[in-house]
Amino acid sequence: MNQAIGLSTGHEDALAKLAQEVKELREHLRRSQRMASIGTMTAMMVHEFNNILTPIITYAEMARHNPDLTDKAIDKAARGGERAQTVCRALLGLCRGDEVQRVEANVAELVSLTVEAIARHPNKDGIDLPIAIPADLTLSTRPVELQQVLLNLILNARRAVLAERGSGRIAIDAHQEDGSCVLRVCDNGVGIESDDLARIFEPFFSTADRTDKDAGFGLGLTVCREIVQSLGGTITVDSTVGEGTTFTLTLPTQ
């Protein structure tokens, strides 16, 4: 009898010890996940600020040599500062799961403002940039965040085109379909290998040459996916090596 009680007590002690170890492992996992999230969020912010700072620095340098460009440089800096502030709030909001107020935005105007934010217009690199968007197409969105998505996609497309042929075409079009706004960014650049397509939205994954100083951190498409999903939409990619890539955003209009 005493032996049975001893065995029972021993089992209870072992189970209690095991339960404590499981609890400690779970807490360690939560801490690790929290640190990983903070690290990823920091890298995402660095990536986005790099996109914002590039045109500010470019126009500041141009204005230094050409005073006639001072007003334009100041305008770029002011817009960049506003975008930086909004991106900070947006990324932190994504991390916390906050709901940010949406506004009605004209899609054609939003795309036009995004193109203006690029430090070097693709046309200067011999890249055609046709835009086909109905003038009255609107959607309820968070404009600065959607602009950030478009900016990432356009910059990626330009890099892909220049890598393939040194000049080419980036086409942006949009239309309304079944209560959604379908927005596409298409290029005739180098394309993406089929094995890479499955990983294209993973944090820190990049198909760009790491020796390229403009290659980024492999976070642009991760940011795009997070923003699009937070807007209730989807982002998909279709690509053929040597022919080009198309990213399609499907976003609710309301």
Backbone as CSV, one residue per row, in Angstrom:
resi,resn,N_x,N_y,N_z,CA_x,CA_y,CA_z,C_x,C_y,C_z
1,MET,0.828,-1.206,0.000,0.000,0.000,0.000,0.860,1.252,0.000
2,ASN,1.833,1.290,0.937,2.733,2.443,1.010,3.531,2.603,-0.278
3,GLN,3.897,1.422,-0.858,4.661,1.470,-2.111,3.817,2.081,-3.235
4,ALA,2.511,1.719,-3.269,1.611,2.260,-4.291,1.457,3.757,-4.131
5,ILE,1.335,4.189,-2.854,1.207,5.631,-2.593,2.466,6.360,-3.039
6,GLY,3.615,5.727,-2.777,4.886,6.333,-3.169,5.004,6.474,-4.672
7,LEU,4.561,5.413,-5.392,4.603,5.472,-6.853,3.680,6.559,-7.384
8,SER,2.474,6.671,-6.764,1.509,7.683,-7.187,2.062,9.077,-6.970
9,THR,2.675,9.283,-5.807,3.260,10.591,-5.507,4.396,10.911,-6.473
10,GLY,5.191,9.879,-6.796,6.293,10.077,-7.734,5.802,10.484,-9.109
11,HIS,4.713,9.830,-9.562,4.130,10.179,-10.862,3.594,11.606,-10.858
12,GLU,2.944,11.976,-9.753,2.393,13.327,-9.650,3.502,14.374,-9.695
13,ASP,4.601,14.076,-8.998,5.738,15.004,-9.006,6.322,15.134,-10.413
14,ALA,6.431,13.980,-11.108,6.986,13.997,-12.464,6.081,14.782,-13.413
15,LEU,4.755,14.570,-13.261,3.803,15.288,-14.107,3.836,16.783,-13.821
16,ALA,3.949,17.139,-12.544,4.009,18.555,-12.170,5.266,19.209,-12.738
17,LYS,6.379,18.472,-12.674,7.632,18.990,-13.216,7.533,19.156,-14.732
18,LEU,6.911,18.160,-15.388,6.740,18.219,-16.838,5.840,19.393,-17.235
19,ALA,4.761,19.594,-16.459,3.845,20.704,-16.736,4.561,22.041,-16.599
20,GLN,5.426,22.152,-15.586,6.185,23.388,-15.386,7.155,23.625,-16.542
21,GLU,7.794,22.551,-17.008,8.723,22.681,-18.134,7.986,23.112,-19.404
22,VAL,6.788,22.530,-19.616,5.980,22.916,-20.779,5.594,24.388,-20.692
23,LYS,5.200,24.823,-19.488,4.833,26.226,-19.282,6.007,27.150,-19.590
24,GLU,7.196,26.767,-19.109,8.391,27.583,-19.352,8.750,27.615,-20.837
25,LEU,8.594,26.464,-21.511,8.873,26.410,-22.947,7.908,27.298,-23.732
26,ARG,6.626,27.278,-23.327,5.638,28.121,-23.996,5.963,29.604,-23.809
27,GLU,6.378,29.968,-22.608,6.729,31.359,-22.334,7.963,31.771,-23.136
28,HIS,8.921,30.848,-23.219,10.127,31.115,-24.011,9.765,31.301,-25.489
29,LEU,8.833,30.469,-25.980,8.395,30.570,-27.367,7.697,31.902,-27.613
30,ARG,6.838,32.322,-26.654,6.146,33.603,-26.795,7.138,34.757,-26.843
31,ARG,8.166,34.698,-25.970,9.190,35.754,-25.969,9.951,35.768,-27.291
32,SER,10.282,34.577,-27.796,11.012,34.486,-29.064,10.180,35.028,-30.215
33,GLN,8.885,34.670,-30.230,8.002,35.160,-31.286,7.851,36.676,-31.213
34,ARG,7.774,37.197,-29.972,7.637,38.639,-29.788,8.875,39.364,-30.305
35,MET,10.056,38.829,-29.985,11.298,39.444,-30.450,11.422,39.346,-31.969
36,ALA,10.998,38.207,-32.529,11.043,38.049,-33.988,10.119,39.058,-34.658
37,SER,8.932,39.270,-34.066,7.987,40.240,-34.628,8.554,41.649,-34.572
38,ILE,9.190,41.985,-33.448,9.793,43.311,-33.310,10.907,43.491,-34.334
39,GLY,11.725,42.442,-34.511,12.813,42.523,-35.489,12.297,42.693,-36.901
40,THR,11.264,41.929,-37.251,10.684,42.043,-38.590,10.054,43.409,-38.797
41,MET,9.322,43.898,-37.788,8.688,45.206,-37.895,9.732,46.306,-38.065
42,THR,10.840,46.207,-37.321,11.907,47.204,-37.449,12.484,47.195,-38.860
43,ALA,12.735,45.998,-39.374,13.282,45.889,-40.730,12.303,46.431,-41.767
44,MET,11.003,46.177,-41.562,9.991,46.689,-42.481,9.991,48.219,-42.491
45,MET,10.124,48.820,-41.310,10.140,50.276,-41.226,11.386,50.841,-41.901
46,VAL,12.532,50.168,-41.714,13.764,50.606,-42.374,13.583,50.566,-43.890
47,HIS,12.985,49.485,-44.379,12.754,49.337,-45.819,11.874,50.462,-46.347
48,GLU,10.768,50.744,-45.656,9.847,51.774,-46.123,10.469,53.163,-46.042
49,PHE,11.238,53.428,-44.989,11.883,54.736,-44.877,12.943,54.924,-45.956
50,ASN,13.571,53.842,-46.375,14.528,53.937,-47.472,13.829,54.424,-48.744
51,ASN,12.631,53.896,-49.008,11.859,54.341,-50.175,11.458,55.804,-50.065
52,ILE,11.165,56.252,-48.854,10.743,57.639,-48.639,11.924,58.599,-48.748
53,LEU,13.061,58.212,-48.183,14.220,59.105,-48.144,14.902,59.269,-49.501
54,THR,14.827,58.246,-50.347,15.536,58.305,-51.634,15.161,59.531,-52.466
55,PRO,13.860,59.806,-52.725,13.543,61.006,-53.512,13.874,62.303,-52.791
56,ILE,13.768,62.317,-51.462,14.103,63.529,-50.707,15.578,63.873,-50.899
57,ILE,16.445,62.873,-50.741,17.888,63.090,-50.891,18.234,63.446,-52.332
58,THR,17.599,62.743,-53.279,17.882,62.993,-54.696,17.577,64.437,-55.079
59,TYR,16.387,64.915,-54.706,16.009,66.280,-55.070,16.791,67.320,-54.282
60,ALA,17.189,67.003,-53.055,18.027,67.926,-52.285,19.375,68.111,-52.968
61,GLU,19.956,67.010,-53.459,21.230,67.087,-54.175,21.083,67.878,-55.477
62,MET,19.972,67.657,-56.176,19.735,68.381,-57.424,19.561,69.874,-57.163
63,ALA,18.843,70.219,-56.084,18.617,71.626,-55.747,19.906,72.310,-55.323
64,ARG,20.828,71.548,-54.742,22.116,72.116,-54.341,22.867,72.652,-55.555
65,HIS,22.734,71.959,-56.679,23.430,72.373,-57.899,22.567,73.252,-58.802
66,ASN,21.257,73.228,-58.563,20.343,74.021,-59.385,19.285,74.653,-58.476
67,PRO,19.514,75.898,-58.033,18.586,76.562,-57.101,17.151,76.643,-57.612
68,ASP,16.958,76.551,-58.929,15.600,76.601,-59.474,14.753,75.413,-59.011
69,LEU,15.414,74.359,-58.538,14.697,73.166,-58.087,14.429,73.172,-56.582
70,THR,14.754,74.282,-55.912,14.602,74.347,-54.454,13.162,74.124,-54.015
71,ASP,12.222,74.802,-54.681,10.812,74.656,-54.299,10.345,73.210,-54.462
72,LYS,10.782,72.569,-55.549,10.387,71.180,-55.777,11.000,70.266,-54.723
73,ALA,12.247,70.554,-54.337,12.913,69.750,-53.309,12.199,69.893,-51.970
74,ILE,11.777,71.125,-51.652,11.053,71.358,-50.397,9.720,70.622,-50.415
75,ASP,9.041,70.661,-51.566,7.761,69.960,-51.695,7.943,68.457,-51.510
76,LYS,9.000,67.899,-52.118,9.282,66.468,-51.967,9.565,66.127,-50.507
77,ALA,10.315,66.997,-49.825,10.653,66.748,-48.426,9.404,66.792,-47.550
78,ALA,8.528,67.766,-47.821,7.300,67.894,-47.031,6.398,66.679,-47.231
79,ARG,6.231,66.274,-48.488,5.395,65.099,-48.766,6.014,63.838,-48.176
80,GLY,7.344,63.746,-48.280,8.028,62.584,-47.720,7.866,62.507,-46.217
81,GLY,7.942,63.671,-45.548,7.754,63.703,-44.099,6.365,63.253,-43.697
82,GLU,5.364,63.702,-44.451,3.984,63.288,-44.169,3.816,61.786,-44.371
83,ARG,4.415,61.278,-45.455,4.321,59.842,-45.717,5.031,59.044,-44.635
84,ALA,6.194,59.538,-44.190,6.946,58.833,-43.149,6.120,58.729,-41.873
85,GLN,5.473,59.827,-41.522,4.638,59.834,-40.321,3.486,58.840,-40.449
86,THR,2.866,58.829,-41.626,1.735,57.929,-41.845,2.184,56.475,-41.879
87,VAL,3.340,56.212,-42.507,3.860,54.843,-42.565,4.162,54.326,-41.163
88,CYS,4.729,55.177,-40.315,5.000,54.783,-38.924,3.715,54.353,-38.233
89,ARG,2.689,55.193,-38.363,1.414,54.868,-37.718,0.813,53.596,-38.310
90,ALA,0.931,53.460,-39.641,0.334,52.300,-40.310,1.012,50.998,-39.893
91,LEU,2.344,50.982,-39.899,3.064,49.761,-39.552,2.860,49.386,-38.087
92,LEU,2.862,50.386,-37.215,2.608,50.102,-35.806,1.173,49.628,-35.612
93,GLY,0.267,50.198,-36.412,-1.124,49.764,-36.348,-1.288,48.325,-36.795
94,LEU,-0.546,47.947,-37.854,-0.577,46.558,-38.309,-0.083,45.622,-37.214
95,CYS,0.947,46.064,-36.510,1.522,45.245,-35.440,0.520,45.058,-34.300
96,ARG,-0.234,46.135,-33.996,-1.194,46.072,-32.888,-2.560,45.574,-33.322
97,GLY,-2.791,45.548,-34.638,-4.103,45.150,-35.136,-5.116,46.273,-35.077
98,ASP,-4.643,47.531,-35.082,-5.548,48.679,-35.013,-6.356,48.814,-36.303
99,GLU,-7.532,49.407,-36.176,-8.364,49.719,-37.336,-8.213,51.203,-37.645
100,VAL,-7.703,51.527,-38.842,-7.478,52.913,-39.238,-8.610,53.353,-40.161
101,GLN,-9.037,54.607,-39.992,-10.146,55.139,-40.775,-9.823,55.158,-42.267
102,ARG,-10.775,54.716,-43.078,-10.616,54.760,-44.528,-11.287,56.010,-45.089
103,VAL,-10.845,56.405,-46.286,-11.460,57.536,-46.977,-11.694,57.149,-48.432
104,GLU,-12.593,57.876,-49.088,-12.852,57.643,-50.506,-11.703,58.239,-51.319
105,ALA,-11.100,57.442,-52.183,-9.948,57.901,-52.962,-10.147,57.602,-54.439
106,ASN,-9.712,58.541,-55.271,-9.744,58.343,-56.714,-8.512,57.534,-57.111
107,VAL,-8.710,56.405,-57.765,-7.607,55.485,-58.055,-6.592,56.103,-59.015
108,ALA,-7.067,56.779,-60.057,-6.153,57.388,-61.032,-5.273,58.442,-60.366
109,GLU,-5.866,59.269,-59.499,-5.091,60.298,-58.800,-4.090,59.663,-57.844
110,LEU,-4.508,58.599,-57.181,-3.626,57.917,-56.234,-2.404,57.341,-56.948
111,VAL,-2.625,56.731,-58.110,-1.512,56.177,-58.892,-0.597,57.298,-59.380
112,SER,-1.189,58.407,-59.829,-0.404,59.540,-60.315,0.497,60.096,-59.216
113,LEU,-0.033,60.238,-58.007,0.764,60.729,-56.879,1.884,59.757,-56.531
114,THR,1.612,58.470,-56.674,2.638,57.461,-56.390,3.794,57.575,-57.373
115,VAL,3.476,57.735,-58.646,4.520,57.870,-59.670,5.355,59.124,-59.407
116,GLU,4.697,60.205,-58.974,5.417,61.444,-58.675,6.395,61.262,-57.515
117,ALA,6.101,60.312,-56.620,6.951,60.095,-55.443,8.237,59.348,-55.766
118,ILE,8.328,58.778,-56.973,9.530,58.034,-57.354,10.673,59.016,-57.600
119,ALA,11.829,58.715,-57.041,12.972,59.626,-57.163,13.370,59.832,-58.621
120,ARG,13.387,58.761,-59.386,13.757,58.834,-60.806,12.640,58.199,-61.617
121,HIS,11.966,59.008,-62.421,10.840,58.502,-63.207,11.325,57.425,-64.174
122,PRO,10.588,56.312,-64.306,11.001,55.232,-65.215,11.261,55.691,-66.646
123,ASN,10.559,56.730,-67.107,10.778,57.233,-68.471,12.228,57.630,-68.705
124,LYS,12.905,58.105,-67.646,14.299,58.531,-67.782,15.238,57.352,-68.015
125,ASP,14.755,56.148,-67.734,15.539,54.937,-67.994,15.068,54.238,-69.266
126,GLY,14.275,54.944,-70.072,13.780,54.355,-71.310,12.655,53.368,-71.107
127,ILE,11.964,53.469,-69.971,10.864,52.549,-69.669,9.529,53.256,-69.900
128,ASP,8.706,52.699,-70.772,7.362,53.241,-70.978,6.509,52.936,-69.752
129,LEU,5.648,53.884,-69.385,4.796,53.697,-68.210,3.352,54.084,-68.546
130,PRO,2.675,53.283,-69.371,1.274,53.579,-69.690,0.368,53.291,-68.493
131,ILE,-0.597,54.173,-68.275,-1.551,54.019,-67.175,-2.960,54.076,-67.756
132,ALA,-3.741,53.037,-67.518,-5.107,52.963,-68.044,-6.078,52.728,-66.887
133,ILE,-6.619,53.820,-66.361,-7.532,53.749,-65.219,-8.707,54.692,-65.472
134,PRO,-9.937,54.225,-65.362,-11.092,55.110,-65.542,-11.026,56.304,-64.587
135,ALA,-11.324,57.483,-65.101,-11.202,58.706,-64.301,-12.140,58.722,-63.101
136,ASP,-13.249,57.974,-63.174,-14.234,58.005,-62.091,-14.141,56.799,-61.154
137,LEU,-13.091,55.988,-61.292,-12.949,54.802,-60.441,-12.459,55.212,-59.052
138,THR,-13.231,54.865,-58.027,-12.858,55.194,-56.652,-12.972,53.952,-55.772
139,LEU,-12.358,54.032,-54.605,-12.512,52.976,-53.610,-12.288,53.557,-52.229
140,SER,-12.833,52.886,-51.232,-12.649,53.287,-49.843,-11.389,52.605,-49.328
141,THR,-10.387,53.402,-48.960,-9.093,52.816,-48.618,-8.320,53.724,-47.677
142,ARG,-7.117,53.318,-47.350,-6.168,54.163,-46.629,-5.112,54.561,-47.667
143,PRO,-5.242,55.739,-48.261,-4.472,56.100,-49.456,-2.963,55.966,-49.332
144,VAL,-2.383,56.450,-48.239,-0.922,56.424,-48.129,-0.407,54.992,-48.085
145,GLU,-1.131,54.109,-47.416,-0.704,52.713,-47.352,-0.810,52.046,-48.721
146,LEU,-1.890,52.342,-49.439,-2.036,51.767,-50.775,-0.973,52.327,-51.719
147,GLN,-0.631,53.606,-51.559,0.465,54.181,-52.341,1.774,53.463,-52.047
148,GLN,1.980,53.082,-50.789,3.205,52.375,-50.427,3.282,51.028,-51.139
149,VAL,2.142,50.359,-51.255,2.087,49.092,-51.991,2.461,49.322,-53.454
150,LEU,1.829,50.314,-54.064,2.087,50.601,-55.480,3.535,51.013,-55.712
151,LEU,4.077,51.812,-54.799,5.466,52.251,-54.939,6.413,51.060,-54.926
152,ASN,6.199,50.140,-54.000,7.034,48.937,-53.945,6.938,48.137,-55.240
153,LEU,5.716,47.972,-55.751,5.522,47.178,-56.965,6.162,47.846,-58.180
154,ILE,6.034,49.171,-58.283,6.622,49.886,-59.424,8.147,49.838,-59.369
155,LEU,8.715,50.035,-58.178,10.177,49.986,-58.049,10.711,48.591,-58.360
156,ASN,9.997,47.560,-57.909,10.401,46.187,-58.232,10.322,45.940,-59.736
157,ALA,9.256,46.457,-60.355,9.079,46.273,-61.796,10.199,46.967,-62.567
158,ARG,10.557,48.169,-62.153,11.642,48.882,-62.834,12.952,48.105,-62.718
159,ARG,13.229,47.583,-61.543,14.455,46.810,-61.353,14.460,45.572,-62.247
160,ALA,13.298,44.923,-62.374,13.195,43.718,-63.201,13.387,44.038,-64.679
161,VAL,12.832,45.165,-65.124,12.963,45.565,-66.529,14.411,45.919,-66.852
162,LEU,15.046,46.696,-65.981,16.430,47.105,-66.225,17.376,45.906,-66.196
163,ALA,17.057,44.915,-65.366,17.898,43.715,-65.288,17.794,42.881,-66.557
164,GLU,16.640,42.944,-67.230,16.416,42.102,-68.406,16.931,42.734,-69.691
165,ARG,16.592,44.016,-69.896,16.903,44.596,-71.209,17.355,46.045,-71.164
166,GLY,17.376,46.662,-69.994,17.832,48.042,-69.907,16.775,49.058,-70.280
167,SER,15.694,48.622,-70.865,14.545,49.473,-71.168,13.365,48.538,-71.376
168,GLY,12.173,49.087,-71.369,11.029,48.194,-71.527,9.730,48.882,-71.188
169,ARG,8.882,48.178,-70.442,7.526,48.670,-70.233,7.003,48.233,-68.867
170,ILE,6.383,49.181,-68.166,5.637,48.899,-66.943,4.241,49.473,-67.155
171,ALA,3.245,48.628,-67.153,1.870,49.071,-67.398,1.049,48.956,-66.114
172,ILE,0.279,50.002,-65.835,-0.602,50.008,-64.669,-2.030,50.209,-65.161
173,ASP,-2.918,49.306,-64.776,-4.316,49.465,-65.172,-5.225,49.056,-64.024
174,ALA,-6.465,49.496,-64.102,-7.431,49.175,-63.053,-8.836,49.196,-63.631
175,HIS,-9.708,48.408,-63.024,-11.117,48.409,-63.403,-11.944,47.890,-62.238
176,GLN,-13.232,48.127,-62.304,-14.134,47.636,-61.264,-14.738,46.313,-61.705
177,GLU,-14.805,45.378,-60.762,-15.317,44.048,-61.090,-15.968,43.424,-59.864
178,ASP,-17.267,43.160,-59.948,-18.013,42.500,-58.864,-17.808,43.181,-57.512
179,GLY,-17.921,44.497,-57.488,-17.801,45.228,-56.230,-16.383,45.407,-55.738
180,SER,-15.408,45.055,-56.564,-14.003,45.200,-56.182,-13.264,46.047,-57.213
181,CYS,-12.175,46.641,-56.762,-11.264,47.342,-57.660,-10.102,46.397,-57.957
182,VAL,-9.917,46.086,-59.222,-8.818,45.207,-59.636,-7.723,46.087,-60.238
183,LEU,-6.579,46.108,-59.581,-5.473,46.988,-59.960,-4.254,46.130,-60.289
184,ARG,-3.673,46.347,-61.476,-2.553,45.510,-61.917,-1.315,46.353,-62.220
185,VAL,-0.163,45.797,-61.864,1.128,46.368,-62.245,1.861,45.285,-63.033
186,CYS,2.065,45.540,-64.330,2.647,44.531,-65.226,3.974,45.041,-65.792
187,ASP,4.959,44.173,-65.869,6.224,44.548,-66.501,6.665,43.463,-67.470
188,ASN,7.565,43.820,-68.377,8.128,42.834,-69.308,9.599,42.594,-68.977
189,GLY,9.855,42.488,-67.668,11.219,42.321,-67.186,11.690,40.880,-67.145
190,VAL,12.621,40.633,-66.234,13.323,39.356,-66.188,12.426,38.193,-65.779
191,GLY,11.346,38.469,-65.044,10.462,37.398,-64.590,10.970,36.732,-63.321
192,ILE,10.147,35.859,-62.752,10.466,35.190,-61.488,10.422,33.682,-61.695
193,GLU,11.444,33.000,-61.223,11.490,31.544,-61.325,10.300,30.927,-60.583
194,SER,9.766,29.829,-61.119,8.585,29.193,-60.520,8.839,28.756,-59.079
195,ASP,10.049,28.302,-58.772,10.370,27.876,-57.407,10.340,29.050,-56.427
196,ASP,10.601,30.256,-56.945,10.636,31.434,-56.081,9.249,32.028,-55.847
197,LEU,8.311,31.754,-56.741,6.983,32.353,-56.628,6.296,31.994,-55.312
198,ALA,6.494,30.760,-54.853,5.847,30.314,-53.616,6.381,31.054,-52.392
199,ARG,7.580,31.632,-52.508,8.209,32.291,-51.359,8.266,33.810,-51.506
200,ILE,7.698,34.332,-52.569,7.914,35.725,-52.935,7.439,36.713,-51.872
201,PHE,6.446,36.320,-51.051,5.923,37.227,-50.029,6.528,36.969,-48.646
202,GLU,7.486,36.054,-48.554,8.108,35.761,-47.264,9.037,36.901,-46.839
203,PRO,9.074,37.215,-45.524,10.007,38.248,-45.051,11.454,37.878,-45.365
204,PHE,12.216,38.852,-45.851,13.650,38.736,-46.124,13.989,37.852,-47.322
205,PHE,12.970,37.381,-48.039,13.256,36.616,-49.256,13.304,37.578,-50.432
206,SER,14.344,37.468,-51.245,14.486,38.362,-52.388,15.084,37.612,-53.565
207,THR,14.596,37.948,-54.755,15.167,37.376,-55.973,16.230,38.294,-56.557
208,ALA,16.420,39.465,-55.936,17.375,40.442,-56.461,18.805,40.035,-56.153
209,ASP,19.711,40.517,-56.956,21.141,40.296,-56.758,21.586,41.049,-55.511
210,ARG,22.142,40.344,-54.540,22.543,40.969,-53.281,23.676,41.979,-53.453
211,THR,24.374,41.937,-54.582,25.429,42.921,-54.820,24.850,44.237,-55.325
212,ASP,23.564,44.230,-55.664,22.898,45.443,-56.142,22.565,46.322,-54.946
213,LYS,23.121,47.535,-54.915,22.914,48.415,-53.767,21.462,48.859,-53.637
214,ASP,20.673,48.723,-54.710,19.268,49.107,-54.672,18.347,47.909,-54.474
215,ALA,18.933,46.766,-54.128,18.143,45.536,-54.062,17.166,45.506,-52.897
216,GLY,17.416,46.273,-51.838,16.500,46.287,-50.704,16.765,45.140,-49.737
217,PHE,15.764,44.881,-48.882,15.944,43.925,-47.795,15.079,42.677,-47.945
218,GLY,14.360,42.556,-49.044,13.469,41.416,-49.203,12.214,41.545,-48.362
219,LEU,11.795,42.801,-48.105,10.615,43.030,-47.272,9.496,43.764,-48.006
220,GLY,9.796,44.292,-49.184,8.805,45.094,-49.891,7.502,44.360,-50.139
221,LEU,7.584,43.129,-50.625,6.369,42.373,-50.932,5.680,41.874,-49.667
222,THR,6.449,41.673,-48.603,5.837,41.324,-47.320,4.971,42.473,-46.830
223,VAL,5.510,43.683,-46.931,4.752,44.878,-46.560,3.500,44.992,-47.428
224,CYS,3.665,44.771,-48.729,2.522,44.844,-49.648,1.412,43.889,-49.225
225,ARG,1.775,42.659,-48.964,0.770,41.656,-48.591,0.065,42.033,-47.292
226,GLU,0.837,42.481,-46.287,0.237,42.837,-45.003,-0.748,43.988,-45.162
227,ILE,-0.366,44.995,-45.936,-1.246,46.149,-46.128,-2.500,45.749,-46.898
228,VAL,-2.323,45.016,-47.996,-3.469,44.617,-48.820,-4.440,43.758,-48.012
229,GLN,-3.927,42.821,-47.242,-4.800,41.975,-46.427,-5.520,42.794,-45.359
230,SER,-4.826,43.785,-44.794,-5.466,44.629,-43.779,-6.573,45.484,-44.392
231,LEU,-6.518,45.691,-45.710,-7.557,46.437,-46.422,-8.683,45.517,-46.896
232,GLY,-8.590,44.246,-46.545,-9.620,43.287,-46.926,-9.472,42.764,-48.335
233,GLY,-8.274,42.917,-48.910,-8.058,42.498,-50.288,-7.077,41.357,-50.422
234,THR,-6.719,41.076,-51.667,-5.741,40.029,-51.961,-4.711,40.564,-52.945
235,ILE,-3.531,39.968,-52.919,-2.484,40.284,-53.893,-1.960,38.969,-54.447
236,THR,-1.923,38.866,-55.762,-1.437,37.652,-56.412,-0.375,38.027,-57.435
237,VAL,0.407,37.025,-57.830,1.478,37.271,-58.792,1.471,36.182,-59.854
238,ASP,1.711,36.601,-61.081,1.838,35.678,-62.209,3.091,36.082,-62.970
239,SER,3.975,35.131,-63.236,5.250,35.498,-63.855,5.772,34.395,-64.758
240,THR,6.446,34.824,-65.824,7.125,33.910,-66.732,8.544,34.421,-66.949
241,VAL,9.518,33.572,-66.702,10.917,33.972,-66.847,11.184,34.434,-68.281
242,GLY,11.794,35.607,-68.397,12.124,36.157,-69.700,10.997,36.930,-70.361
243,GLU,9.802,36.884,-69.764,8.661,37.588,-70.359,8.111,38.690,-69.462
244,GLY,8.136,38.473,-68.157,7.669,39.524,-67.265,6.800,39.024,-66.132
245,THR,6.312,39.988,-65.345,5.563,39.683,-64.125,4.361,40.602,-64.002
246,THR,3.272,40.062,-63.484,2.071,40.853,-63.210,1.640,40.635,-61.768
247,PHE,1.530,41.727,-61.024,0.963,41.688,-59.681,-0.457,42.238,-59.769
248,THR,-1.397,41.517,-59.176,-2.803,41.916,-59.218,-3.327,42.141,-57.806
249,LEU,-3.835,43.344,-57.571,-4.475,43.673,-56.300,-5.981,43.649,-56.511
250,THR,-6.689,42.956,-55.654,-8.148,42.964,-55.680,-8.623,43.525,-54.346
251,LEU,-9.222,44.710,-54.398,-9.580,45.435,-53.183,-11.062,45.790,-53.181
252,PRO,-11.720,45.680,-52.033,-13.129,46.079,-51.974,-13.267,47.583,-52.208
253,THR,-14.271,47.983,-52.972,-14.460,49.412,-53.237,-15.103,50.121,-52.055
254,GLN,-15.793,49.365,-51.197,-16.442,49.962,-50.021,-15.929,49.324,-48.735
